[in-house]
Amino acid sequence: MSDDSIPPHGGKLVNRELAGQAREEALRESKSLQAFELHDFELSDLEMIAAGAMSPLTGFLSKKDFDSVVNNVRLSNGLVWSIPVVFARDAAALDKVKAGSSIALRGAGGTIQALLRVKELYSHDRERHAEKVFGTSDEAHPGVARVKSVMGDTCVGGDIELLSPRRYVDFQEYRLSPRDTRDYFASKGWKTVVAFQTRNPIHRAHEYLTKVALEVVDGLLIHPLVGETKKGDIPADVRMRCYQALLANYYPKERVLLAVFPAAMRYAGPREAVFHAICRKNYGVTHFIVGRDHAGVNRPDGKPYYGTYEAQQFIGRLSREELGIEIFKFENTFFDRKTGGMVSEKTKPANAEPVSVSGTQLREMLSRGELPPVEFTRPEVAQILIDDARRQR
């Protein structure tokens, strides 16, 4: 890792992966410990903590940190942190777990992934967690549903020790750790790097704003989230094919890196924008793009849970010094028939003629095998989505 790269959040890139004799001893110890199977989103959290993507976290939050994050968007030491990262189970399942003990954490296949060195157990105020972090207690919100229906009533705080990294068969060449991306940026001589978070295919508007950002920095990290998402979101493997096609045809290859972000979606809107920025800072980027509806989600009636630009406003209340990363805020962008190019709310003429395709219209067009307007999405991307729609029939 280059010495002149951007400092990780908190100043040190965490590494909680055991190796050598320490790992062998921990594996032997794990056989005598009570084991808990992890949910998919918890496996993502475990991986990110161990690799340093969630620096300065070394494990699951203590009560003091949990309360501070929920109430103040900071860890108890004052460092900005916006999302509670907790391991929570119902009290009955934890009746034998005590402070000072250890438990084993395993994947769905039974493999012991890590040990959790228990520091404390505390009541998980799920109602407050939901209301403060997601701005609602409505269980139709996927993040709230996870907190209230999947997570337990008791949190276990403590450090983790990773024994067996999660095994993947997909996107292996794109699974780069924070140390990997930092080394890559250094090898390219990139002093400034902008990251783009996405859980959807990149359409023309997103392509435009990433290229605007690339005009003022050395490199671009396209960093799609590939952890657990809600039902109805486009699968990660389909999206990855879209990103690959787009980068192969429309971006300067020597100035762009595609890597996957293993986090699970929280759909926490404003708070998740801060979380995503901090994590990307740990990956070594200096700039981060926050659009008009970052990490947003709609209610069952189709109305959004978060206001337009609410994420930008929320993250804007934190100083550059507190975040340690520069935020690029972009207005809504679209192709304007009048001017024959991409414009934003700031640059459009008074008589703009936007090319607009709603989500419903797009899904209907793709299901019929129709290419959306080229002003909205590149044909290579649309064709991948059409092929996927056909396979699902």
N, C-alpha and C positions, 0 to 999 in steps of 0.2 A: 504494500500500500504506500502510495507516494506521501512524503512528509508534508508537501505543500498543498495537499487536497483539503477540501472544506472539512472542518472538525465535525465529528458525529455529535448528535444531540447529547449534551451532558459532558462532552469532551473526550469520551473513550468509546471505541467500538467494542461492544460486548461480545464475548465468545463463551458460550455455555455448553460446548460439545466436548465430551470427554474422549480421550484417546489413550492407547497403550495400557499400562498397568492399572491406571485409575479407572479406566472403562471396564477392564476385566473384573476388578474388585466390585465395582458397582453392579455389574451383571450378576455376579454371585449373590450379592446382597439382595437384589431384586426378587430372587426366587422365594425369599421368606417374607416378603412384604405383601400387604393387602394391595390388590390391583384394581384400578378403575379404567374402564374403557372410555376413550375420548370421542367426542363428537367431531365431525369433520372440521368445523370452525375452530375447535380447540387444537386440533392437529396443526392447522395453519398458524395459530398463535404460538404454539410450541416451537415450530420451525423458525418463525421470525424472531422470537426471543433468542433462541440459541445462536442464530447467525448474526445477530446484532442489528437486524432491521428495525427492532423496537428499542434500540439503545435510548435511554440508559437502563431499561428494565432488565432485570436478571431472573425474573420469575413472575408469579402472579401477585397482584397488588395486595398490600397489607390494608387493614381497616383505615389507618391514618391516611394512606395514599388514596384509597378508594373514595373516602369522604371528600378529600381535597379535590380530586379530579372531578367528581360529580358536581360539587358545589362551586368550585373556583377555576376549573379548567387548568389546573396545575397539580403537580405532585406536591407532597407535603414540604419538600425543600424549595418550592417556589418555581421549579422548572415547568415550562408550559407542557401540558399533556391533556388531551381532550377526551379520550375514550377509556373507560374502565376495562382493563384486561384481567379477567378473573377466572378462577376455577371454582365452580359452584355446584354443589350437590345437596340433596335433601339431608336434613340432620340425621335421619335414621340410618342412612348409608354410611355416615361418618362417625357412628357411635364409638368405634374403636380407635379413631384417629385423634391424636393429641399433639399439642405443641411440643416440638423437639423430636417428634417421630418422623418417619419417612413413608411415602407411599409410592407405588409404581403406577405409571401411566402407560396404557397400551393402546395400540391401534386395533382396528376392526378385525384384523387377522390374528390377533393374539400376541403379536410382537411387542415386547416391552420397549417403548420409545424413550422413556425418560424416568428419572426419579424426581419427586417433588419433596424437598426438605421443608417440612412443615414448621412455620414460625408461629402461626396463630390461626384460629378459626373464629369467624364472626358472622353475625346475622346479615343476610343479604337483603337489603331493602329494595326489592324489585320494583315497587311502585315508584319510588324516588329515582332509582336508576333509569327507568323508562322515561319518566316525565322530564327529568333534567337533561338527559343525553339526546333523546329523540324529540323532545318538545310535545309529546303526547303520551297518553296511556292507552290509546286505541290499539287493541290487539290485531286489528286488520293491518297495522304497520308491521312489516316482516321483522324489523329489529326488535320491536316491542314484544312480538310473539315469541321470539327466541328467548328474551330475558324472562318473560313471565311463564312460558310453557315448557321451555327446554332446560334453562338454568335452574338450579336448586335454591333452597332458602338459606343455605349456609355457604360462605366463601372460605376457601383454604388459601391463606397467604404464605408465600415462601419461594425460595429460589429453586430453579429447575436445573437438572443436569441431563443433557441429551446423551443417550446411549446408542440409539439406532436411528439415523435420519430416515425420514419417510421415503419409501421407494416409489419412484415414478417411472412410468413407461412413456409418458407424453411430454413433448416440448423439452426434452432433456438438454439439448444444446442451448436452449434459451433460459434455463434455470440457473441464473447467475446470482451469487450471494452479494452482499454489500462489498465484501473484499474483492470479489471478481470484477464488479462494475468499476470500483475505484481503480483497480489495476488497469482495466481497459481504458478508462479515461486518461490515465497517466501515460499509457503507451501511445495514445493518439496525440498527446500534448494538449488535451482539452483543459483549459483553465476554467471555463464557464460552460455549464451543461444545463439544459432545461428538460424537465421531465413532464410527460403527458400521461395522466391517469385515464384509463377508459375501461368500461365493461361492455362496450358496444362496438360494432364495426365503425371505422373512421369514415365519415361521409365528407363531402366537399367542405362544409363549414369547419369541421375539425382539422381537415388537411390545411385549410387556409391559415387558421390561427397557429398551428404548429410551425408553419413555414414563416409566418410573421415573427414568431419568437426566435426561430433559427437565424433570422437576419442579424440578430444582435448578440448571439452567443456562439461558442465554438462547436457545440454538439447537441444533439437531440436524443433523449432516451424515450422511446415509445415503450411504456411500461403497463401493459394490460393486466388487470386483476383476473386471476384464474382460480381463485379459491371459491368457496361455496357462494352461490348466488340464489336469488329467489326463483321460483317456478315461473316460466315464461321468458326469462332472460335467454338470449342466444347462447348456446353452449360454447365453451372456451375453444374447443377444437375447430369449430366453424369460424369463430372470430379470428383465430390465429391464421387460418388460411387467407382470410381477408387482409390481415395486416401484411402478410408475406407478399401477396399480390400487389398491394398498394406500394410497399417499399421497393419492390423490384422494378416498378414502372414509373413512379412519380416522385421519388425522393433521391437526393444525392447519397449514394450508398456509403461514401467515405465519411459522412458527417452524421449518420444516424445509427443507433444501436437499438435493436429489438430484444427485450428480455421480459420475462414474466414476473409478475408480482404475486406471491403465493397467498396473500391475505384473503380472508373471507369478507364479503360485503356486510356492512352494518346498516346501510341506508340511513345514516345519521346526518345527512345533509351538511349543515355548517360545521358541526363538530368533526365530522369525518374528513372534511376538507383540510382541517388543521392536522389531523392524524396522518392523512396521506402525505401532506407536505413534510412533516417531521420524518416520516419513514423514508421518503425519497432523499432527504438531507443525509440520512444515514447511508444511503446507497452512493453518496458522493456528488449529488447534483447541487447546483448553486441557485437554480431558478425553478419555479413550479407553476404550472398553469392551473388557474381556477376559473372555470366557466360560469355561466349564469345559473346552472342548476346542478352543482357538483354533488354527487352521491345522493341525489334526490329520488323520491318515489311517490307514486300517486295513491290517493285514497280509492276505495272501491268505486266511488262515483266518478273517478277520473280526474278529480281536482288534486293538485299537488299538496303534500304536507308542508312544504317549505315555500316561502315567497321567492319571487324572481330576484336573483342577485343576493339572496339572504346569506349564502355561503361566503360571497365576496365581502359583504358587510361585516360578517362575524370575524373572519380572518383578518380583516382590515383593522380591527380594534387591537390587534397584537402588533407590537413594534418589530421592525427588522432585527433589532438586537435580541429580542425575546425568541423569535423563531429561528434566527440564524440562517434564513434562506429568503431569497427575493421572490415575491409573488407577482406573477403576471395575471392581471384581471382583464378578461375579454368580454365585450358586449356580444349580444346575439348577432351572428353573422349569417349571410345567405347570398345566393346568386341573384343579382338584379338584372332583369332583362333590359331595363332602360339604359344602363351604363355598360352592359355586356361583361360584367365581372363581379367578383365577390365584394361585398360591402358589409359594414356593420351599422349598428344603430347610430354610431358616431359619424360615419362617412357616407351614408346613403343620401341620395338627393330627395327633395321633397316629394317628387312624383315617382318614387321607386316602384318597380314592378317585381316583387320577390317571387322566386320559384319556391313554392311551399308544398311539402308533402307530409301529411300527418302520419302518425304511427299506424293508424288503422288503414289508411290508403296504401301505405307502403306494404304492409302485410298482405293486403288484397292483391296488389299488383304482382308481388313475388309469387303468391300462390297460383296465380294465373300464368306464370311464366313470362310476365311482361317486365322489360327493363324500365326502371324509373328514369326520369329525365337525367341526362348526363350532368346537368348543372347541379343536381342533388347528390348523386353518388357516381363513382367511377364504374364503368360497365363490368370490369373484371370483378369488382366487389359484389355488384348486384348478381352476377352470374353464379357466384359461389352461394349466395343466399337463396337463389332460385333452385339450384341443385339440391340444397339442403331441404327446402320446403317440399320438393318432389319426393325426396326419400322418406319424409315423415307422413306422406299420405297413406 
